[in-house]
Every structure is written in C-alpha cells, then in structure tokens.
Amino acid sequence: MSDIQSQTLDPTEEAKLGLGAHAAALAVVCVIALVGNTVATENTVPQGLVGLIILWVMCMIGMLLTKFVPFKLPSVAWISAVGILATMPWTPGSAWILDKVSHVNFLTLATPCLAYAGIAIAKREIEIAKTSGWKIAVVAVLVMTGTYVGSAIVAQAFL
C-alpha cells in the first residue's frame, strides 16, 4: 500500500492568479465600471470606454512589471508607478491620457469594488475567523465604532 498523506491547506496562504486571469478579471471590472460610469455621470459610453481601456492597460503593465522585474514590489506599487509616469507633464501623450481618463469618475469606479470587497467572504476568511475565536469579534466592533466616531468628529469639526 502506498502512503497517502492528507494535504492540509493553510487558510492564510494566498491564491495566485496568472496574468490571463488578472486580465479577464480586470476586464469584467471595467465593464461593470463602464455601466456605473455611464449611469452616474454625463459621460457617454465611448468616453468612459476609452478611459477604462487606458486604465486597464496601465494595470496590465503594472502586473507585468510585478511578474518580471527582479526585485519584488506589490502590484499596487507598480501599477501606481505606471500611472504616475504616464501622466507626468514631460511624458509624451500625458495630456491625452489625462483627458481620456478624466471621463472616468473615481467614485463610480470604486463603488462596485468596495461593495464586492465588503460582501466577499471566501473559505479562507471563514477558516481564519474560526481559528481567531471570539476576540476577533470584539476587535471588529471596536474598530468599526472607532472609525464611525472618528469620522463623525472630523465631519463635525470641518463641515
């Protein structure tokens, strides 16, 4: 008989997506953002589409840099660097990029992403919550309360 070892999955281990999966996921997000951008603003579909295509290309360049550059930085750092460099005044075409991307409203772009992040609970998060115990619930309540109270204080002071 052969030894069969049961493989246990570490709930804190991150799942890695390939570039194709990232490209497809970003395309889906762009389609959802295009719908939201068109409904929530006075921008037309072609205006928003061109801006979102530019943002998609910047994200993919950042993902390629994350994968192939020898020193490791998080993908958000590479994507931010690509966006910053593409929109610097001395970069050829930066005025065109800024004009096209200005038709994409940030709040309509962020809302579906934040909504998904708020409701998405994967098996990994459930396993982490099970191993954390009741203390994580206390911390969560305190963090949410502190965030709400802090926001109310800032709003009261400055608005």
N, C-alpha and C positions, 0 to 999 in steps of 0.2 A: 504494500500500500504506500501511496505517496503522502508525504506530509503536505497537508493543506493548511496554510496559515490564513487566518481571517485578517483581512485588511481593515484597519480602523481608520476612518477619516478624521483628520484634525479639524474641528469646527472653526478654528481661527485661520486655517490655510486659505489663501486667496485663489480663486479660479482664474486662470489666464486665458484671455481671448486672443485669437490671432488677428492679423491686420484685416483680413476679409470680414471677420465677424464685427470688428470695430467699424469698418466702413459701412456695413449693412445697418448696424445699429444707429450710427450717426445719420444715415440716410433716412431712416424711419423717424428719428427725432426731428430732422429737417422738415419732413413732410408735415408732421404734427405742428411744428412751429410755424410753417407757412400758413396753415389753416388759421391758427391763432393770430398770427400777424395780420392776415388779410381781414379777419373779422374785427379785430380790436383797433385797427388803425385805418387811416385813409389811404394806405399804400395799396397799389394794385398787386396782383399775383406775380406778374413779371418782375416788378421792382423787388419784392420780397424774395423771389426765387433767385435772382442774381446775387443778392446779398448773402443768402443762405448757402449758395454754392461756394462763394468765396470763403465763408466761414468753415464750410466742410473741407475745402482744400487745405486751409490753414491747419485744421485739426489733423488731417491725414499726414501733412508734412511733419507736424509735431510728433505724431505716432511713429512715423518712420525714423525720425531722429532718436526717439526713445529706444527703438529696437536696435539701431545700427551704430550709434555713437558709442565709442568705447567706455566713456565714463557715464555712470548711471545717474540720471535725474528723473524725478517723476514726470509722467507725460504732461501733466498740467503745466509744469515749468517750461517744457519745450514748446508746447502749444502757445503759451503766453509769450515766449521769446519770439516765435514766428510772427505772431500778431503784432507785437511791438515793432519788430524790424520792418514788417511790411507796411506799417503806417507812419514810419519816421519821415519827416519832411524831405530828407535827401534821398529817400528810396524812390527810384523811378516808378511811376504809376501809383504812388501812395494817395494822391488826391482822388484818383478814380476809385481806388479801393475804399477810401473813406466815404465817398459819395454813395457808392452802391451799398455799403454795409450800413450807412445811416438810415436806410429804409427798413432795417430790421429793429423792431422795438425790443429792448432788453427784457422788459417785464413779461411780454408775451412769449419770449423765448424761454425765460426761466420758470414760468409758472407750471407748465406740464412736467418739467424735470423735477422741480421741487415737490409737486404733488405725487409723482411716482416714487420719489425717494421717501416721502412721508408714509406711504402705504405699503411699500415693498418690504415684505418680511420673507426672507429666504430660510431654508432649513438650517443654514449655518447660524443665523441670528437666533433662531429658536434654541439651538444647542448651546450657544453661548449664554443665553438667558437662563437656561436650566442649570448650567454649572455655576452661574453667578449667585443664585439664591435670591432671597428677599431684599438684600442690601441694595441691589441694583434698582429696585423699585423706589426705595427711599431717595437714592441719589437722583433718579429721573424726576421725581416730584419736586425735589429741591431745585434742580437745575431749571425746570420749566417755570416754577414760581419765581425764581430769581430773575430769569430772563423777562418774564412778564412785568414784574415790579420795576426792574431796571429800565425797560422800555417805557413804561408809564412815567417814571421820574424824568427821563430825558425828554419825552414828549411834553410833559407839563412845564418843564424848565425852558424849553426852546420854542414851543409853538404857541 
